[in-house]
Amino acid sequence: MFWVLLLLPAWAVAGVACARLCLAAVRAAAVGTTDAATAEGHDLTLYEAAFLCGGPRRVVDVTLVSMARQRRLLLARTGWATVVDPRGRDEMERSVIGAIGPEGQSLIAPVRAAAATAAPVRGMADRLVRAGLAVPEDGTGTTIVDGVRQVRFAALAVVGLGAAALLLPASSELPRHLVALWFALPLILTLSCLVIARIEVHPYARRASPAGQRLLGALHRGTHGAGDRTYLTSVAVRGVRAVGEPDLRAAFAHREHPHPRQGQDSGGARGH
């Protein structure tokens, strides 16, 4: 009967994860129907699309890419950002320039962290929530993306616990195939939740309500083609993996690395 001790946590993990996903979906649906009329008449900006698709840091990434393509900001392969034009054209650009600091040069990672929590991003988040396009974070911070991730983890945990139960010495009380059947039930629960979420709320936008997802759907269809606007829309929707320039993509690849010596990377930034 030792397998029962593994079955109980399997059910607990599956039940909690599925419940959180359902609550996140219900909360998103409630927000999406609150101001449906307002949401339908709203035209998403690039920053708003980036926020709904990837959260605050995606907004900063779009700002950095936009300024780098205009040569008003240099992003070195080593992960350093250097200000060329200190005059920001909007509040997000001014926030990024302020996060880089008075010396005009900084690693990308602290710039992303500082600008993502600055007043412009917080104000935009509040406006999107009031418009019914974004889901406010609750005390647990669980969104649909987080819920789907937790259910996937729960499914893997159930499989692992089930495998461990089958590896235990055989019991005369219950055949192995019945033990496997008991573990198949929470696995079916988690997989069913993932299938329903895939059908009902895919693509999984990190912050978007159903009304926001409808607007993002139009952006997804508009990311094919040429032009700077289309390029930046792709970055807003897909993140920095949509960046086409190898040097620029390499700069973002170094954003989470430890701080190197500034003397070496200052020269790299100027030589970009």
Buried (B, 14 or more C-beta within 10 A) or exposed (E): EEBEEBBEEBBEBBBEBBBBBBBBBEBBBEBBEBBEEEBEEBEBBBBBBBBBBBBBBBBBBBBBBBBBBEEBBBBBBBBBBBBEEEEBEEBBBBBBBBBBEEEBBBBBBBBBBBBBBBEBBEEBBEBBBEBBBBBBBEEEEBBBBBBBBBBBEBBEBBBEBBEBBBEBEEEEEBEEEEBBEBBBEBBEBBBEBBEBBEEEBEEBBBBBBBBBBBBBEEBBEEBEEEEEEEBBBBBBBBBBEBBEEEEBBBBBBBBEEEEBEBEEBBEBBEEB
